[in-house]
């Protein structure tokens, strides 16, 4: 069972994603900010990260760069309410870019695609 780390500062989004992804058969862990996420990745060893871009205390694109620098092969799906960040050069480091929606079909599809394309980072 793949483990997914959801990083989002909105509690209702973390709850929605956790419920839906757990129902889809994933193990889900969450973080409410970018603070110490790299330490969390070290400890928890997720197979994929779902990352918000606009968080109160952290820029998700900067965090994406940090993740890429330390865990080059760890799949990251950017999930944001804003499509304008698609044009940001930093966002190309993500495996996929999904616009937030209460219909998680696209997010689940991109997660499955990223996991399928990625060798297990931790083995």
PETA-V915828 format. One record per residue. N is the residue number from 1. RES is the residue in one small letter. PHI is phi in radians with two decimals (999 if undefined). Layout:
# PETA-V915828
N:RES:PHI
N:RES:PHI
This chain:
# PETA-V915828
1:x:999
2:x:-1.28
3:x:-1.82
4:x:-2.05
5:x:-1.77
6:x:-1.77
7:x:-2.01
8:x:-2.71
9:x:-1.46
10:x:-1.67
11:x:-1.05
12:x:-1.15
13:x:-1.22
14:x:-1.02
15:x:-1.14
16:x:-1.02
17:x:-1.09
18:x:-1.04
19:x:-1.08
20:x:-1.14
21:x:-1.29
22:x:-1.15
23:x:-1.09
24:x:-1.43
25:x:1.75
26:x:-1.70
27:x:-1.51
28:x:-2.13
29:x:-2.19
30:x:-2.30
31:x:-2.38
32:x:-1.61
33:x:-2.81
34:x:-1.41
35:x:-1.10
36:x:1.05
37:x:-1.14
38:x:-1.10
39:x:-1.11
40:x:-1.13
41:x:-1.09
42:x:-0.97
43:x:-1.28
44:x:-1.52
45:x:0.89
46:x:-1.20
47:x:-1.52
48:x:-2.82
49:x:-2.07
50:x:-1.78
51:x:-2.14
52:x:-1.35
53:x:-1.63
54:x:-1.64
55:x:-2.06
56:x:-0.98
57:x:-1.82
58:x:-2.67
59:x:-1.59
60:x:-1.07
61:x:-1.21
62:x:-1.15
63:x:-1.12
64:x:-1.01
65:x:-1.08
66:x:-1.07
67:x:-1.10
68:x:-1.08
69:x:-1.13
70:x:-1.71
71:x:-2.23
72:x:-0.99
73:x:-1.60
74:x:-1.27
75:x:-1.15
76:x:-2.27
77:x:-1.92
78:x:-1.35
79:x:-2.32
80:x:-2.45
81:x:-1.43
82:x:-2.01
83:x:-1.48
84:x:-1.14
85:x:-1.26
86:x:-1.00
87:x:-1.43
88:x:-1.26
89:x:-1.02
90:x:-1.13
91:x:-1.26
92:x:-1.21
93:x:-1.28
94:x:-1.39
95:x:-1.26
96:x:-2.54
97:x:-2.26
98:x:-2.17
99:x:-1.44
100:x:-1.01
101:x:-2.74
102:x:-1.36
103:x:-1.59
104:x:-1.60
105:x:-1.00
106:x:-1.14
107:x:-1.05
108:x:-1.09
109:x:-1.10
110:x:-1.16
111:x:-1.08
112:x:-1.07
113:x:-1.13
114:x:-1.15
115:x:-1.17
116:x:-1.16
117:x:-1.40
118:x:-1.86
119:x:-1.20
120:x:-1.07
121:x:-1.17
122:x:-1.70
123:x:-1.72
